[in-house]
Amino acid sequence: MKDIEIKSTNAVEVALPGRITLYCCIYWQHGMMFSNGPSINKQSIESYAYGMRIHGHECQIYKFDIDAPKMGGDK
């Protein structure tokens, strides 16, 4: 069996730091907490939460701001 080779490389800047707002729906089912994946699309999270409420789940939408990389092509 051959050992895995670890190669060193010089990193170049590929992303620019930025601040984004994420939304996440947390809901409860049979006493257990569940959530969908966070999204920058507030409307899709609101639709998701509305669907969960229709099915009788208690849910909340959380909003949080994070530092995230912006790809170099996005200006």
N, C-alpha and C positions, 0 to 999 in steps of 0.2 A: 504494500500500500504506500502510495506516494504522499509525503507531507504536503499540506496546503501552504502555498507560498503567499506571504504577505508582502505586497509591494508598496513602497512609499511614493507619494506624489505630492506635488505642490498644488494647493487649492487655489483656484481663482474665484473671484466674486461672480456668482451665478444668480444671486437673488438680492433684491434690495429690501431692507426691512420696511414694514408698513404696519399699520394698525387696522384691524377689521373688527366688525361686530358680528358675533355669532348668536344664533337662537337655537334653543333646544327644548323639546317637550318632554317633561317627566310625567309619567302616569303610574297609577297604582292599580294592580290587579291581584285579587285574593291576598292582600297584605304584602305583596312584593312590588318593589320599585322597578320600573322599566323606563327606557328612554329611546328616542330615535337618535340618529346621528346629528350632530350640530350642523347648522346650515347658515349661510349668509342670506338666504332667501327667506325673509320674515313671513311672506304670504304662504309659502309652502308649509311652514311650521304651524301657522295659524290654522290652515286647512287640516293638517294632521291632528292637531289638538281638538278641533271641532269634531272630526270623525271619532276620536276616542271618547269624547263626551257623549255622542250619540249612542255608543255602546255601553254607557253607564260607568265609564272609568273616571275617577277623580284625576285631574291633570292640571299642570301649571306650565307656563312658558317662561324659561329663564333666558335672560339676555346678558351677554358678557363681552367685553372688549379684550382682544389679545393682540400681541405682537406676532405677526406672521410674515413669512417671506412673500414678496411679490416677484413673479418671474420677470426677468429682464425685458421681455417683449411687451409687457403691460405698461403703458404710460398714460 
